[in-house]
């Protein structure tokens, strides 16, 4: 299949409710920013402990400023601010929510032990009995009506699918805080509140306790067959030129119990940030079937950013519309500015010629202010261009001359390169006023020469203007 998957054409795989209810095994753990990651203060130690974890309640922070976050680091600062308020103003034992998620899909472990035992009681919905609360960092009803991006929703679904224990299903309801509330539901079902906003409930968490986008998406991420992946190797350049295209290979091992298939839209996806297009693509699809225990080498062409700098080249497996999973193949690539062309004009310090080479400026197709010319003769009297080449690589070498009927049709250039010297013969009666390719060679860094000979058919002139190594 095409290695670039068009997300807008791909939907979640819908199974029957019976199949989904049977999927009661936790999904793979998504990437978390734990309490150390976001710089949490220690809890006061007075948090109560729940007897079990049976319900998951979704909230929003109703803070429009949270939608303005620009990075995981900025979001972490917002989480710290809420914890400070909860501890210092509310007098809580810790931050109120178990989890918070920003618009980039970063998952923050909030209340102490949320990611380990999971049994620390929260202060999120007015009841808090045997429930976890996750708050989406935004304002999903009037007056802002933020719309959760798919990456945020996918991470929320993955979090719920992983965190809730074996035997739990997202389907069903019961009495909670005196109301009928789903085992996966929105805060507004627990008490009178607009939270988590109309764009979350009822749009995603519907009134159908045995269906709806969110419950079905969570169920799709749970089951006996588990996605997982381990990194094996990566063949990636450490440095590339800005705007250049290069080949990379990321090899992953299917160490889960679920086969990776092209028909289920398993793929390698970009990370840091999630789904970025920094390298010209965000997906490399699986072709065929990668069974558990097998390796898959994803080889693809990437295009470097046009701005020099150091960029993350991080990749992770996903099942499209279901979950990101497994280890992340991480590493940075240094993007360097393109090496400037090396041009030596006849007026440059790198140009030398005897007094027999005459300076002229009358031709309008010259490079720079003037050029040199000499009558052809059976003598050794070269015009020489010496360029200081910054690196060893394959260079295209060009010459510039002014054309005319009195020019030689057999002007001979001698080009030094890594394997020796090669001659290139050019007709200077045409092709003037432009760079004309002499050839391409591997040339070592340092001072390298091109020489124009006057030793050719007599009765003409040869023009020495400029040389370019590119």
N, C-alpha and C positions, 0 to 999 in steps of 0.2 A: 504494500500500500504506500501511498505518498507519505514521505517522512514528515511533512508539515500537515498536521491535522487541523482542519478548520473547525474551531470550537463551536461556532454558531450552528453547525450542521449536525452536532453530536448531542444526543440527549441521554439522560440516565436510562439504564436498562430497567424496565418495569417488570416486576414479577408479581404473581398473584399474591393476595393477602395471606393465603395459607402458607405459601412458601416463605414469605417474609417473617411471619410469626415464628416459623421454625428456626429462623436465623438468630439464635440467642447467645452465640459465642462472641465475646468482644472482638472488635476489629483491631488492626494494627495501631500502635501508639503514634500519634502525629508528633511533629516537632514542637517542643514546648519551650517557652522562656520561663524557667523556674524562678523561685523567689530570689535566689542569688543573682540570677540574670538581670532582674529588674531592680535589684537593690532594696528588697523588703526590710523593714524593721522587724525585730522579733515580736511575736505576739506576747500579750501580757501573761499568758499561761492559764487564763481563766476560761478558755473556750470549752464548751460542752462537747461531749462525744455522742454520736448517733449510734443506734443499735444496728442499723443496716442502711443501705443506699438503694432506694426504690423508685425515686422520682427525679426528673430533671426539669427545671423551670428556666425559661429564657427571658431575659430582661434587655432593656437598653439603658444607657447611662443618661439619656435625655440631656446631653451636654453638646451643644452644637460645636463648641471648640474642639471636642475630641475628633470631629470629622476633619479638622484641619491638620491632623498629624502628618508629618512628612517622612517619618522613619520609625523603626522599632524603638530606637533610642528615645525619640520624642514621645512615643506612646508610653514607654516605661516611666518617664517623668510624670505623665498624667496618672498612671496607676499609683505611683508613690504619693502624689498629692491626695488622692482619694483615701489611701491608707492613713495618711497623717490626719485627715479630717475625721475618719472613723475612730481613730485612737484618741485624738486630742480633744475633739469636740463632742462626738457621740458617746465616747466612753466605752466603745466596743473592745472586745478582746483582740480584734484583728480587723482587717479589711472585710467588708460585708459579704462580697461575692467569693465564690470558690474560683471562678474563672472570669477573665475579661479577654475580649478579642478586638483587635483594631481592624480598620478597613483593608489592610494589607494581608489579613489572615494570620497575623502573629497571635499566638495563644499565650496568655500570661497566667501562670499558676498563682492564684491570689491567696486564698485562705490557707493557713498552714496545713500541711499534709494532704492537700487536695489531690496531689499526684501520687501519693504513696498509699496510706490506709484509706483515704477518701472519706473518713468517718468523722471529721471535725465539723460540727454543726455551724451553719452559716447564719447570717442575719439579713436575708435577701428578700423574703416574700411575705413576712408577717406571720408565718407558721413555722417554716424551716424544718418540719419533721421529716427525717430520713430523706432529705432532698439536697441536690446540688443546684446552685444558681450560677448561670453564666450571663454576663452582661456584654452586649455589643456596644462598642464605643461610637455612639452616634445618636441621632434624633430622628426616629423613624415614623413620626406622625407630625401633624400640623404644629408649628408653621414651616418646618424644614423638609419633612418627607424625604429624608435620605433614603437612598436605595442601596441595599447591601450588595456589593459586588460578589460575583460567583466564588472568588477565592475565599472571601470571608465565610460564605455559607458552607463551602466545602470543608473548611477547617472546623467550623462549628459541628457539622455532621460527623466528621471524623473524631472529634473530641468526645462527643456523646457516645458514639459507637464503641470507642475504646474504654471510656471511663466507667460506663455502667457495667455491673457485674454479670457473670455468666447466669443464664436463666432469665435475664431481664429482656423484655421486648418493648419497643416504643409504642406498641398498640395497646389500647385499653384505657380505662378510667376508673375512678373511685372517689369517695368522699375525702376532701382535704380542705381544712379550714372551713368546714360547713358547706362547701360547694362541690359540685361535680367537676373534677379536674382530671385531665389526661395524665398518664404517667410521663408523658412528654408534652409540655404545654407552656403557654405564655403566662406571665405574671398577672395579667388582667383577669384570668380565670380563677385566680386564687382570692383576689380582693378587688375592690373598686379602684381601678387605676387605668390610665391609658397605656401603660407599659405592657409589652415592648413596642408599641406603635402599630398602626394599621398596616404598614408595609411588611411587618413580620407576622402579626396575627390580625385578621384571619387569612392573609394572603398566602403565608407559608405554613403556619401551624393552623390547620383548619379546624372546623367544628366536628369533622369526621374523626372520631377517636381511633378508627381502624384504617386510616388513610391520610391523604394529604402529602404535599411535597416534602415537608421536613421529616415526618415519621417514616415515610417510604425511603427517603434518602439515607436516613440513619439505619433502617433495617437492611438496606442494600449493602451496607458496610460491615454487617455482622454476619456470621455464619461459620460453618465448619471448615470451609476452605479459606485460608488466610493468605493475603498478599504480604510478601516481605521480600526484601532485596538486600544484598551485601555488595559492597564495592570490591572489585577484583583488581583493576588496573586502569590507568589512563595514559594515553599517548597524546600529549598536548604540548605545543611549543611554549617555552617560557616567555618569549618575547615575539611580538609581531608588529608590523608596520601599520599605522593608522589607515583604515579603509581597505586593508588588504584582505584577501580571502585565503583561508588555510584549512587543512584537513585535521580533524581531531577524532580520536577513538576513545570512547568510555566503555569499559567492560563491566557488566553487572552480573551477579549470580542470583538466580531465583532460589532463595533459601526459605521460601514459604511453602504452602501446600496447594497453591492455586496456580494453574498454568497461565502464562502471559500469552495473549492471543491478539492478532490484529483485529479480529471481529469483535473483541470486547474493548478495543481501543486502549490497550496497554501501551505505554510510551515512556520514553525518557523525557523529562521536562526540566526547564530552567528554574533555577533557584537564586535567591539572594539578589534582588527580591523574587518572590514567587512569580512565575510566568513572565519574566522579563524578556524583552526582545533585544537585549544589549548586543548580542552576537548575530543578529539577523534572523533568528528563528527561536521558537520557544518549545518546540516539540520535535522529537525524532521517534517515529512510530516503530512498533514491533512488526516484523514480517513473519507470517507463519505462526508457529507455536514454540514457545520456550517452556519446557516442562520443568517442574520442581527439580532442583539439583543441577540444572544446566546453566551455562554461562551464555550471555549475549553480548557481543561486541557491537556497539553502536558507532558506526563510522559515518561522519557527516562533514559537510563543508560549512564553515562559519565565517562571518565577515566581521572584522574588527571595527570598533567604534572609530569615528573620525577625529575624536579628541584624545590626545595622548594622556596617559595615566595608567594606574593599576586597577584592574577590574577583576571581580570574582568570575570564575568560570566553573559554576557549581551546577550539578545535575542530580536529579532524583527521579525514581520511578513513580508512575501514577497509573491508575485505572480511570480513564476519563469519565467524569460525572459521578465517580464513586469515592476515590480517595487518593491522596499521596501516601506513599509508604516506603519503609526501609531506610537504609543508610544513604547519606548524601555524598556523592563524589565531589570533593572540594579542592580548590586550588585557584591561584591567581595567575593572570597573564599580564605582563607589562606591554602596554601599547605605546610604541614610540613614534615620534614624528617622522614622516617620510624623509629619507636622506635627500638633501637638495642635489640637483644636478650639478655636476662639476663642469664648468664652462671656462675655457681658456681662449681669450680673444687675442688677436695679433698685438693688442696694446697691453696685454696682461704680463705680469712678471714671469709667468711660466712660458712665455714665447721667446724663441731666439731664432735669428736668421742673420746671414751675412749682409754686408752692405750692398751686395748685388740684388737683394730683394728690395724693391722700390715701394715706397708708401704712396697710396693713391686714395682718393675719396670721391671720385666723380660718379661712380656707379651707384644708383639709388637702391640697389638690392643688397647692399653690404650689411654686415652685422656690426653694430657699433659705429664709431666715428669714421673709420677708414679700414683699409686692408693692405696687404702686401702682394706684390706680383713679381715674377721673374721670367725672363725668356728661357725657353727650354734649350738645353745643351747637354752634351755628353760629358757632364762633369758631376762630381759628387758634391752637391751644395744644397742640403736639405733645409727646409723651414721646419722647426721643431716646436711642438706643444707639449709641455710637461704638466700633467694634472696630479694633484694630491688627492688620492682616492681614500675615503674614510673607512671602507670595509672591503673585505674579500667577498665577491659575489659575481653573478653574471651581469655584465654591463652591456647595454646597447651603446655603440659608439657612432657618433654622427659628425659630419663635416658640413660647414657652411662656406659657400663661395659666391662670388658674383659672376654671372654668366655673360657670354659675349661670343661673337663669331671668331674672335682671335684667340679664344681659349683652347687649351689642349683637349682632345677627346680621349686622351689616355693619361690623365693625371693619376700618378701612383702614390697611394698612401700606405705607409708601413705602420701597423698597429701592434704594440707590445701587449702580451697577455701571459697568463700563467703557463701556457704550453709553448711559448716562444714568440715568434713574430709572423704576422700574416699580412699580405698585401691586398689592397682593394683598389681597383682601377675605376675611375669615374670620368664621365664626359662633362667637362665644365662649360661646354657651349649651351647646355640646358641645366635645369634644376637649380638655378640660382635663387637667392633670396629665401631659402628655406633649409631646414635641417634634413640632410640626406644620409640615410643609414649606410655606414660602412660595413657593419656586421655586429654579431653578438659573441662575446667570449667571456669565459671565467677569468677575472683579472684580480690579482692580489692587491691588498691595500698598500698605500704608500705612493711614491712618485712613479708615475707611469707615463710613457711617451707615445705620441703619434707623430710621424714625420712625413712631410710631403716632398717628393723628389722632383727635381727639374730635369732629370735624365730620362727623356722620352723623345718622341719624334720632334725634330726641330721645326722652327718656323711659327711657333705659337708661344703663348705665355701660360703659366700655371698660377693660380690665385690662392694665396694662403690667408684665410680670414679667421675662422673660429672652429674649435673642436668641442664636442660635448660628450661626456660620459654619463649615461643615465642608468 
